Amino acid sequence: MDHIVRVGRPAHYDRLGGPGLYAALGARLVAGTRARLRCELPDSVQEFAETLTAADVDLSACTPVPDPVRVWLLDSPQGRRVVTTAPPPGMEIAEADDTVSAPGPIPPGFFTGLDGLLFCSPAQLDRRYDERTVVGVDPDQSQVSKLGWAYWEAISVASGVLLPSRVQLAALHPEPRVAARRLAVRLNLAVVARLDAEGAYVADPAGPSWTVRDSAIGGDDIIDTTGAGDTMAGATVAALAAGADVAEATAYGVSAARIVLSGVGHRALPGHTPLTAPLPGVTITKEG
């Protein structure tokens, strides 16, 4: 559950949150996609299951838990912070980039019949998926900081795609595009760098690079940034699994990000019509 506080806007409390929710609803925005989710699913807030079930998300592999993790999402022009509602004893200030842990081992049947698979903030990869499955990895910020290249190499997947954020790439180089190119070349896989208001940068070791932007959103169009990265990651992997190339799949991801940015929390996602093409205003530009 998220308590969303953004400078200059009203606060919103007890909103559904978590990378699994946003990634599953983002994947569902790509027409023809059905999502299967593995995460902790709290019994005390039935709206999680109701929302995901209504979006035709398969919850059979989720682990029931009594209560959800609760966090503050603090957003300002100076940056974004995620803090738990229960700081360590004796402290009034606590920061954490990663507050949700994986719910233990994944049942083997979870991987059966998957066209695409997205790992959200994994410490390591469970590699029991079929070799034909398109695999995307949204890296774990704390592991990037602690382990550096050893972590990047541990989560690389042949013919897969990495979906790092600007913050995660900063550990490799201050210019995110340079960092993304280094990752793509060294690991020999596609990298989709999520660059917030600048859209996304696609580095493909086997081809050109691409910039994907959304000219139709900015300023007052952005109601809330919560979940934009997870939504984009889910839609990008779903589009790849549906047969799109990495640049077009990223355009689907940027389109999904526009949708979630237009409302508070996840609210704009469930009722939106699935996309059969990227939204008007989302452009793909080939770099030199």
BALUM-613257 format. One line per 4 residues: number of its first residue (from 1); their letters; for each residue x, y, z of N, C-alpha, C, O. Coordinates in steps of 0.1 Angstrom, whole numbers, plus 5000, padded with zeros to 4 digits. Atoms other than C-alpha are relative to their C-alpha. Example, Ala and Ser with C-alpha at 12.3 -4.5 7.8 and 13.67 -1.06 7.14 Angstrom:
1	AS	5009:4988:5000:5123:4955:5078:5009:5012:5000:5019:5012:5007  4991:4989:5000:5137:4989:5071:4992:5011:5008:4997:5022:5009 $
//
This chain:
1	MDHI	5008:4988:5000:5000:5000:5000:5009:5012:5000:5018:5013:5008  4992:4988:5002:5014:5034:4989:4993:5012:5006:4981:5014:5004  5004:4987:4996:5011:5067:5006:5008:5010:4991:5020:5011:4993  4994:4992:5011:5018:5091:4977:5000:5015:5004:4989:5021:5005 $
5	VRVG	4999:4986:4997:5031:5125:4985:5009:5007:4989:5021:5003:4988  4992:4993:5011:5042:5148:4956:4999:5015:5003:4988:5020:5005  5000:4985:4997:5053:5184:4961:4991:5007:4990:4991:5005:4978  5010:4992:5008:5026:5208:4949:4987:4994:4997:4979:5000:4991 $
9	RPAH	5013:5006:5003:4998:5183:4948:4995:4993:5013:5002:4992:5023  5005:5007:4988:4975:5167:4974:5006:4986:5002:5009:4980:4992  4995:5013:4996:4986:5136:4992:4989:4990:4998:4977:4993:4999  5010:5011:5002:4969:5102:4985:5005:4989:5009:5017:4984:5007 $
13	YDRL	4997:5010:4990:4969:5075:5012:4994:4987:4996:4983:4986:4990  5006:5014:5001:4964:5037:5011:4996:4997:4986:4985:4992:4983  5002:5003:5014:4967:5033:4973:5006:4986:4998:5017:4983:5003  4994:5012:5004:4973:4999:4958:5014:5002:4994:5015:5012:4985 $
17	GGPG	4987:4997:5006:5010:4996:4949:5008:4987:4998:5002:4976:5000  4991:5011:5002:5039:4973:4942:5003:4997:4986:4995:4999:4977  4996:5003:5014:5059:4963:4911:4992:4990:4993:4989:4991:4981  5008:5010:5006:5038:4932:4905:4987:5005:4994:4983:5002:4983 $
21	LYAA	5012:4994:5004:5006:4952:4903:5001:5008:4987:4994:5006:4978  4998:4991:5012:5019:4978:4879:5005:4992:4988:5001:4995:4977  4994:5008:5012:5039:4953:4857:4989:4992:4994:4988:4991:4981  5011:5008:5006:5009:4930:4853:4990:5008:4993:4986:5005:4982 $
25	LGAR	5010:4991:5007:4985:4958:4845:5006:5007:4988:4999:5009:4978  4993:4994:5012:5011:4973:4821:5000:4990:4989:4998:4993:4977  5000:5010:5010:5015:4940:4803:4986:4998:4994:4985:4995:4982  5014:5002:5005:4977:4937:4800:4996:5011:4990:4987:5009:4982 $
29	LVAG	5003:4989:5010:4977:4970:4780:5004:4996:4986:4999:5002:4976  4997:5005:5014:4993:4951:4750:4989:4990:4996:4988:4980:5002  5011:5008:5005:4964:4936:4731:5004:4986:4999:5014:4983:4993  4997:5015:5002:4962:4898:4733:5008:4994:5012:5010:4982:5012 $
33	TRAR	4992:5005:4989:4982:4896:4765:4992:4996:5012:4983:5003:5016  5006:5003:4987:4972:4877:4796:5012:4998:5009:5022:4992:5006  4989:5000:4991:4995:4881:4826:4998:4989:5011:4987:4986:5015  4999:5010:4988:5005:4855:4853:5010:5006:5010:5021:5010:5006 $
37	LRCE	4993:4993:4990:5018:4870:4885:5005:4992:5011:4998:4983:5016  4994:5006:4988:5041:4858:4913:5004:5011:5009:5014:5018:5007  4997:4990:4989:5041:4880:4944:4993:4996:5012:4985:4987:5013  5008:5001:4988:5028:4883:4979:4987:5007:4998:4987:5019:4994 $
41	LPDS	5013:4994:5002:4991:4889:4979:4993:5001:5013:4989:4991:5019  5006:4998:4986:4976:4904:5011:4985:4996:5001:4977:5001:4993  5014:5003:4998:4944:4889:5024:4992:5011:5006:4979:5012:5004  5007:4989:4993:4935:4920:5044:4995:5011:4990:4987:5019:4994 $
45	VQEF	5004:4990:5010:4931:4942:5012:4995:4992:4988:5003:4990:4979  5006:5008:5011:4908:4923:4988:5001:5008:4987:4999:5001:4977  5000:4993:5012:4911:4951:4963:5011:4996:4991:5010:4997:4979  4989:5005:5009:4944:4937:4951:4995:4989:4991:4996:4990:4979 $
49	AETL	5005:5011:5007:4929:4904:4941:4989:5004:4990:4988:4999:4979  5012:4996:5008:4897:4920:4928:5005:5008:4987:5000:5005:4976  4995:4992:5011:4916:4945:4906:5007:4991:4990:5005:4993:4978  4992:5009:5009:4940:4919:4892:4991:4990:4993:4993:4987:4981 $
53	TAAD	5009:5010:5006:4913:4893:4886:4992:5006:4989:4989:5000:4979  5009:4993:5010:4891:4918:4868:5008:5003:4987:5002:5004:4976  4992:4998:5011:4921:4924:4845:5005:4987:4994:5014:4987:4985  4997:5014:5005:4923:4886:4838:5015:4996:5003:5021:4989:4995 $
57	VDLS	4987:5004:4995:4956:4883:4857:4999:4987:5008:4991:4986:5017  4999:5013:4993:4964:4847:4868:5007:5001:5013:5019:5005:5013  4994:4998:4986:4971:4848:4906:5003:4987:5006:5006:4987:5018  4999:5013:4993:4974:4811:4912:5014:4997:5006:5015:4989:5015 $
61	ACTP	4986:5002:4994:5012:4813:4919:5003:5010:5011:5014:5010:5016  4998:4990:4989:5008:4842:4944:5000:4994:5014:4993:4984:5016  5000:5005:4986:5016:4837:4981:4991:5009:5009:4993:5021:5009  5008:4992:4991:4989:4848:5005:5007:5004:5013:5015:4996:5019 $
65	VPDP	4994:4995:4987:5001:4870:5034:4989:5008:5007:4979:5012:5000  5011:4993:4993:4980:4887:5061:4999:5015:4996:4988:5019:4993  5001:4986:5002:4989:4923:5054:5010:5005:4989:5021:4998:4988  4991:4995:5010:5006:4944:5027:5011:5008:5006:5010:5013:5018 $
69	VRVW	4989:4991:4996:5039:4962:5030:4994:5014:4998:4987:5017:4988  5004:4987:5001:5032:4999:5035:5012:5010:4999:5021:5009:5007  4988:4991:5002:5055:5027:5022:4995:5014:4997:4984:5016:4993  5002:4986:5005:5057:5064:5017:5007:5002:4987:5019:4998:4986 $
73	LLDS	4993:4996:5012:5065:5076:4982:5000:5015:5000:4990:5022:4998  4998:4986:4999:5079:5110:4984:5007:5005:4987:5018:5001:4984  4995:4995:5013:5084:5129:4951:5001:5015:5000:4992:5022:5004  4998:4986:5001:5099:5163:4946:5009:5003:4988:5015:4993:4982 $
77	PQGR	4991:4996:5011:5119:5182:4919:5014:4995:5003:5022:4994:4994  4987:5004:4996:5150:5172:4939:5002:4984:4999:5014:4980:5000  4999:5015:5001:5143:5134:4935:4989:4993:5007:4979:4999:5012  5011:5009:4994:5122:5105:4948:5006:4991:5010:5017:4986:5009 $
81	RVVT	4996:5009:4989:5124:5085:4980:4989:4991:5003:4977:4994:5002  5010:5010:4995:5107:5054:4992:5004:4996:5014:5015:4992:5017  4997:5002:4986:5105:5050:5030:4989:4991:5006:4977:4993:5002  5011:5009:4994:5087:5023:5050:4993:5008:5011:4998:5019:5016 $
85	TAPP	5007:4993:4990:5061:5033:5075:5004:4996:5014:5000:5002:5024  4995:5004:4987:5080:5016:5103:5015:5000:5000:5022:4990:4997  4986:4998:5000:5115:5030:5106:5007:4992:5012:5000:4988:5021  4994:5007:4989:5141:5013:5128:4998:5007:5013:4997:5019:5014 $
89	PGME	5002:4994:4987:5138:5018:5166:5009:5012:5002:5021:5011:5000  4992:4989:4996:5150:5052:5177:5003:5010:4989:5010:5020:4991  4998:4991:5012:5150:5068:5142:4987:5005:4995:4977:4998:4994  5012:4994:5006:5125:5092:5127:5002:5001:4985:4992:5003:4978 $
93	IAEA	4998:5000:5015:5141:5091:5092:5006:4987:4996:5016:4983:5002  4994:5012:5006:5147:5060:5072:4997:5000:4985:4986:5004:4981  5001:5000:5015:5153:5056:5035:5002:4986:4995:5011:4978:5001  4997:5014:5006:5151:5024:5014:4995:5001:4985:4984:5005:4983 $
97	DDTV	5004:5000:5014:5150:5020:4976:4992:4987:4997:4985:4987:4988  5006:5013:5002:5138:4984:4979:4993:4995:5013:5000:4992:5022  5007:5003:4987:5111:4976:5005:4992:4987:4999:4986:4982:5008  5008:5012:5002:5094:4945:4989:5009:4989:4996:5017:4991:4986 $
101	SAPG	4991:5011:5004:5112:4912:4988:4992:4989:4993:4979:4989:4994  5007:5010:5007:5104:4882:4967:4993:4990:5009:4999:4988:5020  5007:5008:4991:5079:4857:4982:5005:4985:5000:4997:4976:5000  4994:5013:5000:5103:4827:4982:5000:4993:4987:4998:4999:4977 $
105	PIPP	4998:5008:5013:5108:4799:4956:4988:5001:4991:4977:5001:4996  5011:5000:5009:5087:4800:4925:4996:4986:4996:5005:4978:4993  5004:5014:5004:5066:4769:4918:5004:4997:4985:5002:5006:4977  4996:5003:5013:5079:4751:4887:4990:5002:4989:4993:5006:4978 $
109	GFFT	5011:4999:5010:5045:4752:4870:4998:5015:4995:4992:5017:4985  5002:4986:5004:5047:4790:4869:5006:5003:4987:5001:5011:4979  4993:4997:5012:5071:4789:4840:4994:4993:4987:4998:4996:4976  5005:5008:5011:5050:4766:4818:4992:5009:4991:4983:5016:4995 $
113	GLDG	5008:4993:5010:5037:4781:4786:5002:5015:4999:4994:5022:4993  4999:4986:5000:5051:4816:4791:5007:5005:4987:5017:4999:4983  4994:4994:5012:5058:4837:4759:5010:5010:5005:5021:5012:4999  4991:4989:4995:5074:4865:4780:5000:4999:5015:4991:4994:5022 $
117	LLFC	4998:5000:4985:5087:4868:4816:5008:5012:5004:5018:5015:4999  4994:4988:4994:5096:4899:4836:5004:4997:5014:4995:4994:5023  4995:5001:4987:5118:4896:4867:5000:5014:5006:5007:5023:5000  5000:4987:4994:5112:4926:4890:5009:5000:5012:5006:4993:5022 $
121	SPAQ	4991:4999:4989:5141:4935:4913:5005:4987:5005:5005:4985:5017  4995:5013:4995:5156:4900:4915:5014:5001:5006:5022:5008:5001  4986:5001:4995:5186:4892:4937:5007:4990:4991:5019:4992:4989  4994:5009:5009:5192:4863:4913:4988:4995:4991:4976:4997:4994 $
125	LDRR	5010:5004:5009:5173:4847:4884:4997:4985:5002:5006:4977:5003  5004:5014:5001:5153:4815:4885:4999:4996:4986:4991:5002:4979  4998:5003:5015:5163:4800:4851:4992:4988:4995:4997:4981:4986  5007:5011:5005:5137:4773:4848:4990:5002:4989:4982:4994:4985 $
129	YDER	5008:4996:5011:5119:4791:4820:5004:4993:4987:5016:4989:4986  4997:5006:5013:5117:4777:4785:5010:5009:4992:5009:5022:4993  4990:4991:5007:5146:4789:4762:4993:5009:4990:5000:5018:4985  5007:4992:5010:5120:4803:4738:4993:5012:5007:4988:5021:5000 $
133	TVVG	5006:4989:4993:5106:4826:4765:5008:5013:4999:5020:5013:5001  4994:4987:5000:5114:4863:4760:5001:5005:5015:4991:5006:5022  4997:4997:4985:5130:4874:4794:5004:5014:5001:5014:5019:4995  4996:4986:4996:5132:4910:4807:5003:5000:5015:4997:4993:5023 $
137	VDPD	4996:4999:4986:5149:4920:4839:5000:5015:5004:5007:5023:4997  4999:4987:4994:5142:4951:4859:5009:4999:5012:5005:4993:5022  4990:5003:4990:5173:4953:4881:4996:5005:5014:4987:5013:5016  5002:4996:4986:5174:4956:4919:5010:5011:5003:5022:5009:5002 $
141	QSQV	4991:4988:4998:5188:4990:4929:5010:4996:5011:5022:5000:5009  4990:5003:4990:5205:4977:4961:5011:4990:4995:5022:4992:4999  4990:5010:5005:5222:4948:4943:5009:5007:4990:5021:5004:4989  4992:4992:5009:5234:4972:4916:5011:5008:5007:5022:5008:5004 $
145	SKLG	4991:4992:4992:5249:4994:4943:5011:4992:5007:5023:4996:5007  4991:5008:4993:5265:4966:4962:5010:4992:4992:5022:4991:4995  4992:5010:5008:5278:4942:4935:5005:5005:4987:5014:4999:4981  4995:4995:5013:5283:4963:4904:4999:4991:4989:4988:4984:4987 $
149	WAYW	5000:5008:5012:5293:4944:4873:4996:4985:5003:4990:4979:4995  5003:5014:4997:5290:4910:4891:4985:4998:5000:4980:4988:4996  5014:5001:5000:5253:4917:4895:4994:5001:4986:4986:4993:4982  5005:4998:5014:5247:4929:4859:5003:4987:4993:4994:4982:4985 $
153	EAIS	4997:5012:5007:5264:4897:4847:4991:4989:5005:4987:4980:4997  5008:5011:4995:5244:4875:4870:4986:5000:4995:4979:4990:4995  5014:4999:5004:5211:4888:4857:4999:5001:4984:4988:5004:4979  5001:4999:5014:5220:4888:4820:4994:4987:4994:4997:4976:4999 $
157	VASG	5007:5012:5007:5200:4865:4797:5002:5001:4985:5000:5011:4979  4997:5000:5014:5210:4855:4762:4986:5003:4993:4976:4997:4996  5012:4995:5007:5185:4872:4738:4990:5006:5009:4978:5008:5004  5009:4993:4991:5169:4889:4768:5002:5015:4999:5008:5020:4990 $
161	VLLP	4999:4985:5000:5165:4926:4776:5001:5005:5015:4994:5000:5023  4999:4993:4987:5176:4947:4806:4992:5013:4999:4992:5020:4989  5008:4988:5000:5153:4975:4817:5004:5009:5012:4996:5011:5021  4995:4992:4989:5174:4997:4840:4994:5014:5000:4990:5020:4990 $
165	SRVQ	5004:4986:4998:5164:5031:4854:5012:5009:4999:5023:5005:4999  4989:4990:5001:5184:5063:4851:5009:4999:5013:5021:5000:5012  4992:5001:4987:5194:5059:4888:5009:4988:5000:5021:4989:5004  4992:5012:5000:5206:5024:4883:5012:5001:4990:5023:4996:4993 $
169	LAAL	4989:4998:5010:5227:5034:4852:5010:5010:5005:5022:5009:5001  4991:4990:4995:5243:5062:4871:5012:4994:5007:5023:5001:5008  4989:5007:4994:5265:5037:4889:5011:4996:4990:5023:4994:4994  4990:5004:5010:5282:5029:4856:5006:5012:4992:5017:5012:4989 $
173	HPEP	4995:4988:5007:5284:5064:4840:4990:5011:5002:4978:5008:5002  5009:4989:4998:5269:5098:4846:4990:5003:4989:4979:5008:4991  5009:4999:5011:5254:5098:4811:4993:4987:4998:5000:4977:4994  5007:5013:5001:5227:5071:4810:5001:4993:4986:5001:4981:4986 $
177	RVAA	4999:5007:5013:5230:5065:4773:5013:4993:4998:5014:4983:4992  4987:5007:5000:5267:5058:4776:5000:4988:5008:5005:4977:5004  5001:5011:4991:5260:5035:4805:4992:4988:4993:4996:4977:4994  5008:5010:5006:5233:5017:4785:5008:4993:4989:5007:4981:4987 $
181	RRLA	4992:5006:5011:5256:5012:4755:5011:4990:5006:5013:4980:5000  4990:5008:4994:5283:4998:4778:4994:4987:5004:5000:4976:5002  5007:5012:4996:5259:4973:4793:4997:4991:4988:4999:4979:4988  5004:5008:5011:5246:4962:4759:5012:4993:4993:5011:4981:4990 $
185	VRLN	4988:5006:5007:5281:4956:4744:5006:4990:5009:5010:4979:5004  4993:5009:4991:5296:4940:4775:4992:4987:5002:4998:4976:5003  5008:5011:4997:5267:4917:4781:4993:4993:4988:4987:4983:4989  5006:5004:5012:5256:4913:4745:4985:4997:5000:4980:4986:4997 $
189	LAVV	5014:5001:5000:5220:4919:4750:4994:5014:4999:5001:5024:5002  5007:4987:5002:5194:4947:4744:4998:5006:5014:4995:4999:5024  5003:4992:4987:5191:4974:4771:4990:5011:4996:4992:5019:4987  5010:4990:5001:5161:4996:4774:5001:5009:5012:4997:5005:5023 $
193	ARLD	4998:4991:4989:5171:5026:4795:4988:5009:5002:4984:5016:4993  5012:4992:4997:5141:5042:4812:5005:5014:5006:5010:5015:5016  4995:4987:4997:5148:5079:4813:4990:5011:5004:4991:5023:5001  5010:4991:4994:5117:5094:4830:4994:5009:4989:4989:5004:4979 $
197	AEGA	5007:4990:5010:5105:5126:4811:5007:4999:4986:5001:5004:4977  4993:5001:5013:5131:5119:4783:4996:4987:4993:5002:4985:4982  5004:5012:5007:5114:5087:4774:5009:4988:5003:5011:4984:5014  4992:5012:4998:5136:5057:4768:5011:5000:4989:5009:5006:4978 $
201	YVAD	4989:5001:5010:5169:5049:4750:5003:4985:4999:5004:4978:5009  4998:5014:5002:5173:5015:4734:5014:4998:4994:5017:5003:4983  4987:5004:5005:5208:5001:4730:5000:4985:4996:4998:4976:5005  5001:5013:5005:5210:4970:4709:5014:4996:4994:5019:5003:4985 $
205	PAGP	4986:5003:5004:5245:4953:4705:5001:4995:4985:5011:4996:4979  5000:5005:5013:5234:4938:4672:4995:5010:4989:4994:5006:4977  5005:4990:5009:5221:4970:4656:5001:5014:5005:5009:5017:5013  4999:4986:4996:5215:5007:4659:4994:5002:5014:4987:4993:5020 $
209	SWTV	5006:4995:4988:5204:5026:4690:4988:5008:4996:4987:5014:4985  5012:4993:5003:5170:5042:4693:4996:5009:5012:4999:5005:5023  5006:4991:4989:5154:5071:4713:4985:4999:4998:4980:5002:4987  5015:5000:5000:5117:5067:4721:4995:5010:5009:4997:5010:5021 $
213	RDSA	5005:4989:4993:5099:5098:4732:4985:5001:4999:4979:4995:4990  5015:4997:5001:5063:5108:4740:4998:5015:5000:5000:5022:5010  5002:4985:5001:5056:5143:4727:4987:5005:5005:4985:5017:5006  5013:4996:4996:5021:5142:4740:4998:5002:5015:4987:5004:5020 $
217	IGGD	5002:4999:4986:5028:5143:4777:5011:5009:5006:5023:5009:5002  4990:4992:4993:5046:5167:4801:4992:5011:5008:4981:5014:5006  5006:4990:4991:5039:5193:4828:4988:4995:5007:4988:4986:5014  5013:5003:4993:5003:5192:4839:4994:4987:4996:4985:4982:5003 $
221	DIID	5005:5013:5004:4997:5160:4820:5004:4989:5010:4997:4979:5010  4995:5010:4991:5017:5141:4846:4993:5002:5014:4997:5011:5021  5007:4999:4987:4994:5136:4876:5007:4993:5011:5008:4998:5022  4993:5008:4990:5015:5110:4894:5010:4991:4993:5006:4984:4984 $
225	TTGA	4990:5008:5006:5047:5092:4886:5001:4986:5005:5009:4978:5001  4999:5013:4994:5041:5062:4908:4997:4988:4991:4987:4989:4984  5002:5012:5008:5045:5029:4890:5003:5001:4985:5001:4991:4978  4998:4998:5014:5055:5044:4857:5010:4990:4994:5009:4984:4983 $
229	GDTM	4989:5008:5005:5087:5024:4854:4996:4985:4999:4999:4978:4990  5005:5014:5000:5071:4990:4864:4989:4998:4989:4990:4988:4982  5010:5001:5011:5042:4997:4840:5006:4999:4986:5003:4991:4978  4993:5000:5012:5065:5005:4812:5008:4986:4997:5007:4981:4986 $
233	AGAT	4993:5013:5001:5086:4973:4819:4991:4989:4996:4994:4981:4987  5010:5010:5003:5055:4951:4818:4995:5000:4986:4995:4990:4979  5005:4998:5013:5042:4965:4786:5011:4997:4989:5008:4991:4979  4989:5002:5009:5076:4964:4769:5003:4985:4998:5004:4980:4987 $
237	VAAL	4997:5014:5001:5082:4927:4777:4988:4993:4993:4990:4984:4985  5012:5006:5006:5046:4918:4767:5000:5003:4984:4997:4994:4977  4999:4998:5014:5051:4935:4733:5011:4992:4993:5009:4988:4982  4989:5009:5005:5084:4917:4728:4995:4986:4998:4998:4979:4988 $
241	AAGA	5006:5014:5001:5066:4884:4735:4990:4999:4989:4988:4988:4984  5010:5001:5011:5040:4893:4710:5006:5002:4986:4999:5001:4976  4993:5000:5012:5066:4897:4683:5006:5013:4995:5012:5014:4984  4995:4987:5003:5075:4934:4683:5016:5000:5001:5021:4992:5009 $
245	DVAE	4985:4998:4998:5112:4944:4678:5002:5009:5012:4992:5014:5017  4997:4994:4987:5129:4960:4707:4996:5015:5000:4991:5020:5010  5004:4986:5001:5123:4996:4695:4985:5002:5001:4980:5010:5008  5014:4999:5000:5086:4991:4688:4994:4996:5014:4985:5002:5019 $
249	ATAY	5004:5004:4987:5082:4972:4721:5002:5011:5010:4993:5013:5019  4998:4989:4991:5097:5001:4739:4990:5011:4998:4986:5018:5008  5011:4990:5003:5072:5024:4722:4987:4996:5007:4980:5005:5012  5012:5004:4992:5044:5003:4737:5002:5003:5015:4993:5007:5021 $
253	GVSA	4998:4998:4986:5061:5006:4771:4999:5015:5003:4993:5018:5013  5002:4986:4997:5063:5044:4768:4986:5004:4999:4981:5013:5006  5014:4997:5001:5027:5045:4757:4993:4996:5013:4984:5003:5018  5006:5004:4988:5017:5025:4788:5004:5009:5012:4996:5012:5021 $
257	ARIV	4996:4990:4989:5037:5049:4810:4992:5012:4999:4988:5018:5009  5008:4988:5001:5017:5078:4796:4986:4997:5007:4981:5006:5013  5013:5003:4995:4985:5060:4806:5000:5001:5016:4992:5007:5022  4999:5000:4986:4996:5054:4842:5003:5014:5006:4998:5017:5017 $
261	LSGV	4997:4986:4996:5010:5090:4845:4988:5009:5001:4988:5019:5007  5012:4991:5001:4975:5104:4838:4991:4998:5011:4981:5005:5012  5009:5002:4988:4960:5092:4871:5009:4998:5012:5021:4996:5012  4993:5003:4987:4969:5087:4908:5001:4985:5001:4992:4978:5000 $
265	GHRA	4998:5014:4998:4985:5054:4915:4997:4992:4987:5000:4996:4976  5003:5009:5011:4972:5025:4893:4987:5003:4993:4983:4996:4983  5014:4998:5003:4938:5040:4887:4997:5001:4985:4986:4997:4980  5002:4998:5014:4942:5048:4850:5002:4987:4992:4998:4987:4980 $
269	LPGH	4996:5012:5008:4953:5013:4840:4989:4990:4997:4987:4986:4986  5009:5012:5003:4925:4987:4845:4990:5003:4990:4986:4993:4982  5011:4998:5010:4898:5004:4824:5005:5004:4986:4996:5006:4978  4996:4995:5013:4920:5014:4795:5000:4989:4990:5003:4977:4993 $
273	TPLT	5000:5009:5011:4915:4997:4762:5014:4995:4996:5023:5003:4994  4987:5005:5004:4944:4974:4753:5005:5006:4986:4996:5009:4978  4995:4994:5011:4967:4988:4727:5004:4991:4989:5009:4980:4991  4996:5007:5011:4971:4975:4692:5012:5006:4992:5017:5001:4983 $
277	APLP	4989:4993:5005:4998:5000:4684:5004:5011:5010:4996:5014:5019  4996:4989:4991:5018:5027:4703:4991:5012:4998:4985:5014:4987  5009:4988:5001:4998:5058:4711:5006:5011:4991:5018:5012:4989  4996:4988:5008:4999:5088:4688:5009:5009:5008:5005:5012:5020 $
281	GVTI	4991:4991:4993:5027:5111:4698:5013:4993:5005:5022:4999:5009  4988:5008:4996:5051:5083:4707:5009:4997:4988:5004:4991:4979  4992:5001:5012:5080:5085:4683:5013:4992:5003:5018:4991:5014  4988:5009:5000:5110:5062:4675:5010:5007:4991:5007:5008:4979 $
285	TKEG	4990:4994:5008:5142:5079:4663:5013:4992:5001:5018:4989:5011  4987:5007:5001:5172:5060:4651:5012:5009:5002:5013:5020:4996  4988:4992:4997:5205:5072:4665:5011:4996:4990:5009:4986:4983  4990:5002:5010:5236:5074:4644:5007:4987:4999:5016:4985:4991 $
//
